[in-house]
Amino acid sequence: MKATHLKTLSGPSSGPLFEMRLAAVDVDPNDVVYVLGDDRVQSFTPEGEPKASFQLGALGWSLLAEEDLVWVGCDGKVSAYSPAGKLQSTIDDADRMGRITSIGATGGHLVFADSTNRAVHRYSREGEYLGEVGAEANTRGFMIPNGVLDLAGDPSSGTVVVAHPQKHRVERYDAAGVLVEKWGRFGMHEPADFGGCCNPTNIAVAAAGMVAVSEKAPPRIKLYQGSGDLELVIHQDVFDPNTKNIDLAFDSRNRLYATDPLRRVVEVFEIQEL
């Protein structure tokens, strides 16, 4: 397996996409790319050309791009927009939800990563609270010194995977929120290990089940089989050496999209089997 850097999604004159901050990236089933920053969502065609842009009513922290809806996580709520930016619905539960730093879909419902409360919530698409993911496995909540809790739905198994940085591992939960698998360990010598105080920081899953995680200090990306066997380490100097919380998303063509929050751009890689 190898990774080739294809392009950079950037703003005018190869500058930043957003003025202050870049929070998240995701790709819908038609390979349209959505990037969230400041209080705005910018979309790109599958070829990487700017497509559309729409404003939000608040600062966004996470997004999930589906066929006909773009979900955006904010403080205390998650809103669904049409691809053109028309507000469709809002799950507003500020008494339970803090800052939503990741959104996933699995088992017909939604999962929200709440960095304020260090928890993962399950909701129906109509906004009904269904319970907490991983409450029995993590009795004191997820440990996230980076301030970001990230997860991804795995379409190949109907599960959700969570990057648990202070435990230096990836955790997999079934649709009911029960821990069914965990892999990864702290280490500085083996490529598959997670070093530093708190890695991995972010996670994404391809349609066939391949898992990508990002690390900080230094910034890099690792690709694993769904079972946790390491396939590839992407060392790339395209990232600012001090960037962290690199958000990740796959499209249907085995392209991996990775944010650089410091430079406020998105780097695009092609993943190829050898």
Buried (B, 14 or more C-beta within 10 A) or exposed (E): EEBEBEEBBBBEEEEBBBEEBBBBBBBBEEBBBBBBBBBBBBBBEBEBEEBBEBEBEEBBBBBBBEEEBBBBBBBBBBBBBEBEBEEEBBBEBEEBBBBBBBBBBBBEBBBBBBBBBBBBBBBEBEBEEBEBBBBEBBEEBBEBEBEBBBBBBBBEBEBBBBBBBBBBBBBBBBBEBBBEBBBBEBEEEEEBBBBBEBBBBBBBBBEEBBBBBBBBBBBBBBBBEBEBEBBBEBEBEBBBEEBBBBBBBBBEEBBBBBBBBBBBBBBBBBBEEE
